[in-house]
C-alpha cells in the first residue's frame, strides 16, 4: 500500500479502514523473514487516501 501520510499503529495487529484506489500493477518487493528474506511478487497496488482505526459495525457487542 502507498500512502502520502504515515499511520502510527498502536499495536501490531490493529485493524484499520483504508479508503483509496486499487490498481492492477505488477510489483516485486523484498519480504523479510526470521530466517532470511525473499522477493515477493504482487499484482495490485492500493493507493491509500485515508487510513483510520477500524471502529466496527454499530450495534455490535
GROMACS elastic network, one bead per residue, 0.5 to 0.9 nm:
[ bonds ]
;  ai    aj funct       b0    kb
    1    45     6  0.60215   500
    1    47     6  0.58381   500
    1    48     6  0.66806   500
    2    45     6  0.74777   500
    2    46     6  0.62044   500
    2    48     6  0.59230   500
    2    49     6  0.88804   500
    3     6     6  0.66721   500
    3     7     6  0.87068   500
    3    46     6  0.85562   500
    3    47     6  0.60495   500
    3    49     6  0.66459   500
    3    50     6  0.78659   500
    3    51     6  0.84876   500
    4    47     6  0.87264   500
    4    48     6  0.77125   500
    4    49     6  0.76030   500
    4    50     6  0.89661   500
    5    48     6  0.88003   500
    5    49     6  0.83798   500
    5    50     6  0.80171   500
    5    51     6  0.85009   500
    6    51     6  0.86113   500
    7    51     6  0.67602   500
    7    52     6  0.79003   500
    9    12     6  0.71614   500
    9    13     6  0.85948   500
    9    14     6  0.66057   500
    9    16     6  0.88391   500
    9    53     6  0.83687   500
   10    13     6  0.87409   500
   10    14     6  0.68580   500
   11    14     6  0.53373   500
   14    53     6  0.74605   500
   14    54     6  0.80651   500
   15    52     6  0.88116   500
   15    53     6  0.61698   500
   15    54     6  0.52556   500
   15    55     6  0.83963   500
   16    51     6  0.65964   500
   16    52     6  0.55593   500
   16    55     6  0.82336   500
   17    50     6  0.80902   500
   17    51     6  0.57918   500
   17    52     6  0.54150   500
   17    53     6  0.60600   500
   17    54     6  0.51617   500
   17    55     6  0.83571   500
   18    48     6  0.61569   500
   18    49     6  0.74522   500
   18    50     6  0.58135   500
   18    52     6  0.67463   500
   18    53     6  0.88567   500
   18    54     6  0.88994   500
   19    47     6  0.84340   500
   19    48     6  0.57430   500
   19    49     6  0.56333   500
   19    50     6  0.52898   500
   19    51     6  0.66384   500
   19    52     6  0.88654   500
   20    46     6  0.68185   500
   20    47     6  0.55033   500
   20    50     6  0.68529   500
   20    51     6  0.89531   500
   21    45     6  0.82390   500
   21    46     6  0.57648   500
   21    47     6  0.52252   500
   21    48     6  0.66038   500
   21    49     6  0.78028   500
   22    44     6  0.67396   500
   22    45     6  0.56853   500
   22    47     6  0.62789   500
   22    48     6  0.84930   500
   23    43     6  0.85549   500
   23    44     6  0.55902   500
   23    45     6  0.52412   500
   23    46     6  0.63931   500
   23    47     6  0.78753   500
   24    43     6  0.58476   500
   24    45     6  0.63825   500
   24    46     6  0.89672   500
   25    42     6  0.77529   500
   25    43     6  0.51727   500
   25    45     6  0.59620   500
   26    41     6  0.71546   500
   26    42     6  0.57953   500
   26    44     6  0.64867   500
   26    45     6  0.80925   500
   27    40     6  0.83305   500
   27    41     6  0.57144   500
   27    42     6  0.54211   500
   27    43     6  0.64013   500
   27    44     6  0.77440   500
   27    45     6  0.81358   500
   28    39     6  0.62860   500
   28    40     6  0.54496   500
   28    42     6  0.63287   500
   28    43     6  0.88900   500
   29    38     6  0.82981   500
   29    39     6  0.54659   500
   29    40     6  0.54591   500
   29    41     6  0.66364   500
   29    42     6  0.82908   500
   30    37     6  0.65061   500
   30    38     6  0.55538   500
   30    40     6  0.61368   500
   30    41     6  0.89324   500
   31    36     6  0.87263   500
   31    37     6  0.54682   500
   31    38     6  0.54342   500
   31    39     6  0.60661   500
   31    40     6  0.65024   500
   32    35     6  0.81733   500
   32    36     6  0.60520   500
   32    38     6  0.66199   500
   32    39     6  0.88052   500
   33    36     6  0.50974   500
   33    37     6  0.53014   500
   33    38     6  0.78384   500
   34    37     6  0.80055   500
   42    45     6  0.79956   500
   48    51     6  0.69039   500
   52    55     6  0.87973   500
   55    58     6  0.83853   500
   56    60     6  0.75771   500
   57    60     6  0.59635   500
   58    61     6  0.87225   500
